[in-house]
Amino acid sequence: MRKRKTPKFPVLLLVVGGFLIMLAALLSLYQGKTSPIGSQSPLPEGRYEEETYPEIERVSLADAKAASDTGSAVFIDVRIAEAYIGGHIPGALNIPLGDLETRLNELNPNQWIITYCT
């Protein structure tokens, strides 16, 4: 009687597939525990920490509203174009944050410039 050979390909496929699944799970866990530089960390209620720039004066909502009503400031929406198109302050210009430094020459430095992203 001849001994029947078991096919090696399906067994190899199962072993390699299992290894890849375990590797993907480990990478997922590792990425969840580390955060890239400049990333936002979750806070309660789904809010996020903001990057702060102490050298830049913050504008209160009341002051921004008054500046908008009187036209005494230029509002710059620093989000990507798609987000700007989705909704923005009436009259605001769209200069994405990544382009802001190279496009500063488009702005009048004698005007009050208020940037926002939400």
FENWOTA-V71841 format. One record per pair of residues at least 12 apart in sequence whose C-alpha atoms are under 8 Angstrom apart, sorted by the first residue. I is the first residue (numbers start at 1). J is the second residue. D is the distance in Angstrom with one decimal. If there is no record, write none. Layout:
((I:J:D) (I:J:D))
This chain:
((38:51:7.9) (59:114:7.8) (64:114:7.8) (72:111:7.7) (72:112:6.9) (73:111:6.3) (73:112:4.7) (73:113:5.7) (73:114:6.7) (74:92:6.8) (74:93:7.8) (74:111:7.0) (74:112:6.2) (74:113:4.9) (74:114:6.1) (75:89:7.6) (75:91:7.4) (75:92:4.7) (75:93:6.3) (75:113:6.0) (75:114:4.9) (75:115:5.7) (75:116:7.4) (76:92:5.5) (76:93:4.9) (76:94:5.8) (76:95:6.4) (76:113:7.1) (76:114:6.1) (76:115:4.6) (76:116:6.3) (77:92:6.3) (77:93:6.0) (77:94:4.9) (77:95:6.2) (77:96:7.0) (77:115:5.9) (77:116:5.2) (77:117:5.7) (78:94:6.1) (78:95:5.2) (78:96:4.2) (78:97:4.7) (78:100:7.6) (78:115:6.6) (78:116:6.1) (78:117:5.4) (79:94:7.3) (79:95:7.3) (79:96:5.0) (79:97:6.5) (79:117:5.5) (79:118:7.9) (80:94:7.8) (80:95:7.8) (80:96:5.2) (80:97:7.8) (81:94:6.9) (81:96:7.2))
